[in-house]
Amino acid sequence: MKRSALWLAGLLLFAIPVVADEGQHHEDLSPEQLGTVHFRVSCTALAQKSFERGVALLHSFWYEEGEKQFELIVKDDPKCAMAHWGVTMSIWHQLWNQPNAETIKRGSVEV
């Protein structure tokens, strides 16, 4: 019985077709396609649009690009606390893993 179940599981595993990644490519999305975000922050006026794009990227679960967006804001406006928040939110992937010590340390630095 166990051998049959293992054989069936193996067969099903290899029977599942492999599909090429044809998902969304966020870098090609216009602001309208990514979504509209209105999130006022007390950072520089230049940082406002970048911040809103960063939040839209976070809400699209594109954490890596969101992190880059928030890091650019921090570089241009180090006193923009919400950009540091954005970096921290970008490195916390709460849907699929628990943060390791390095992630917690980096998040603490941002805070």
C-alpha positions in Angstrom: 0.0 0.0 0.0 2.7 2.5 0.9 4.7 1.6 -2.2 1.6 2.2 -4.3 1.0 5.6 -2.7 4.6 6.6 -3.2 4.5 5.5 -6.8 1.3 7.4 -7.4 2.7 10.5 -5.8 5.9 10.3 -7.9 3.8 9.9 -11.1 1.6 12.9 -10.3 4.7 15.0 -9.5 6.1 14.3 -12.9 2.8 14.5 -14.7 2.3 18.2 -13.7 3.3 20.3 -16.7 6.0 22.9 -16.2 4.7 26.3 -17.1 7.0 29.1 -18.1 6.9 32.2 -15.9 4.4 34.4 -17.8 3.3 36.3 -14.7 3.2 40.0 -14.3 6.4 41.9 -14.9 6.0 44.8 -12.6 8.8 46.9 -14.2 6.7 47.2 -17.3 3.6 48.3 -15.4 2.3 51.8 -15.6 1.1 53.5 -12.4 -2.5 52.8 -13.5 -1.8 49.1 -13.9 0.2 48.8 -10.6 -2.6 50.6 -8.8 -3.2 54.0 -7.3 -1.9 54.8 -3.9 -2.5 58.0 -2.0 -0.4 57.9 1.2 0.8 61.4 2.3 4.1 61.5 4.1 6.0 64.4 5.6 9.1 63.8 3.4 10.3 65.9 0.5 7.9 66.6 -2.3 10.1 64.6 -4.6 9.9 61.6 -2.3 6.1 61.6 -2.3 5.6 60.0 -5.7 8.4 57.5 -5.2 6.9 56.6 -1.8 3.5 55.9 -3.3 5.0 53.7 -5.9 6.9 51.8 -3.2 3.7 51.2 -1.3 2.0 50.0 -4.5 4.9 47.6 -5.1 4.5 46.3 -1.5 0.8 45.7 -2.1 1.7 43.8 -5.2 4.0 41.6 -3.2 7.0 42.7 -5.2 9.1 43.2 -2.1 12.5 43.4 -3.8 11.6 46.3 -6.1 9.7 48.0 -3.2 12.9 47.8 -1.1 14.9 49.4 -3.9 12.3 52.2 -4.2 12.4 52.9 -0.5 16.2 52.7 -0.4 16.4 55.4 -3.1 14.1 57.7 -1.0 16.3 57.1 2.1 19.4 58.0 0.1 17.8 61.3 -1.1 15.9 62.0 2.2 17.5 60.2 5.1 15.1 61.8 7.6 12.1 60.4 5.8 11.0 58.0 8.5 8.3 56.4 6.4 10.9 55.4 3.8 12.7 53.5 6.5 9.4 51.9 7.4 9.1 50.9 3.7 12.5 49.3 3.7 11.5 47.3 6.8 8.2 46.2 5.4 9.9 45.2 2.2 12.3 42.8 3.9 9.6 41.2 6.1 8.0 38.5 3.9 5.3 37.5 6.3 3.4 35.3 3.9 6.0 32.7 3.2 8.7 32.8 5.9 9.8 33.9 9.3 12.5 36.6 9.6 15.9 35.3 10.4 18.4 37.1 12.7 19.9 39.1 9.8 16.4 40.4 8.7 15.5 41.3 12.3 18.8 43.1 12.8 18.4 45.1 9.5 14.8 46.0 10.3 15.9 47.2 13.8 18.5 49.5 12.2 15.9 50.9 9.9 13.5 51.6 12.8 
